[in-house]
Amino acid sequence: MQSLRASLRHHHTTANLLLSQTGKEAFLQRLAEAQIASAGKPKLRAAKRGGAPKKNDSSVLIPLVEQEKRIWIILTQRSFQLNSHRGEICFPGGKIEHGEDLAQAALRESFEETGMEPSKVNVWGALNPVLNRYLTNSVTPVVGPEFVEFEKLQRGTTHELNKRLFDLIFEADCVHFWDRIPAVCVLDPAHLPSLAPHCAEVRSIFMVPVDEICAKSGYTNFQHKSFRYVLPVFQSSEYRMLATSDSCISGYKEPPVQRIWGLSACAMHQMLLNLVPELYDSKLAVPF
């Protein structure tokens, strides 16, 4: 614990360096090395950001900003008025329209949802695609022929279970699973006061400190019929609310802790591994 605290103090003093051009180059180098390491997965390689976006593909921004010598990550909470995923925590972004690339779609959607001006954003690059929310339904036929193998793995570690599950996914024709591409960017801190939620889609905009979520990272288990899998989860009690809409539920109180899980946590997990590996050394096997 003492060494972790020392690392966090060091992180506070190097926030500016991490978001500098030097930090960007180091981030992209680590990302490139991770992509080379995953090159043996042909289906993953086919689904990566190099190809043209497919119908229903979407792109999200992971906005980073420096404030008070700390790096913060900006997230949104979906409106409670939406028909699906109401109140969930996510990154700004949305579906890629015809003729757009990943960055253009993420910037357009982020502006529509939060007022984040594209001119105030420095896009570093896209991460690998993240599994969409229909993984459990789509994977079931793939797992079927390997059910005996899975029964054995359920008595093993969560990392072994995830690794075998993802190997089965990649052995199948599963390119359509990958439809959410996160792009990392750095936001001008002077633009923070200008952010405002779009009432129809976003209820609030807030940010969480990188050092805290690295220290408070964990994982959560999911079960679907004959198999289970594990995904990362993050918590922040030091989060800062940037803006809220007037269209929230009457009497709603902000939670003492923001919990980031699911797709957003998978994207954050990948970003942290490449941005601050000295702080975030999770060995959890998440597919990307």
C-alpha positions, 0 to 999 in steps of 0.5 A: 500500500505504501508503494502505491501511495508513493506512485500516486504522489509521483503521478500527481507531479507528472500529470502534465507530462503524461498529457504532453506530446511525449506522453502521447507518443509513449501511449501510442507506442504501448498501444501499438505493442499491445496490438502486435501482441494480439495479432494472432487473433485473426477475427480480432484483427479483421474487426479492428479500427483499420477497416471501414465502419460497419452498419450500427458501429459506434464511436465514443470519446474518452476525454482526458483533462488535467486539473490541479496536477491530476488527470481526470476522465470525463463521463456522462450519465444517460438521461432517465427519460430514455427508453433504454439504459436510462441512468447508466454511466458511459462515455460521450459518443454514438453511431457512425453515420455514412461517410464519417470516420471514427474520430468524426463520429465521436466528435460530432456525437460528443458535441451534440451530447455535451457541447464539447467543441471539436476545436478544443479536443486533441484526439490521440487515436482509437483503441481496439473495438470493445465487445457490444452489449449482446455478447451473452446472446451471441456467444451462446451458440459458439460455446455450445460445442465446447460445453465440457471444456467450459464446465472444467474452466468454471472450477478454475480462475476467472482469468482462465475462464475469460481467456478460454471464452475469448478464444472460443469467440475468436475461433467463430465468425464473430466480427459483428460482435465488435461495434464500439470503438473508443478514441482517446483525446485530451480536452482543453481544461479552459473548456470545462465550464462550457460543457452542458448536457443535452436534456434528451440524452444526457442527465449529467457530465462528471469527471473521475481522477485517474489515480483514484480509479486505478487504486479502486479498480476491481471486477464483477462476475456475469453469468449467462446460462452455461457460462460466466465471464468477468469484466472490470469495474471502477469506483470513484468517490472523488468525482466532480460534477461538471454539469447537470440538466434540469430534467432529472427525476424529482428528489434525485440525489447524486450518489456518494460513489460513481460506479463504472462497469460494462462497456465503459469499464472495458474501454477504461481498462484498455485506456489505463493499461496504455496510459498509466501502466505503472499505476494500473497493472491489472491482469484481467483478460478483457478482449480487445 
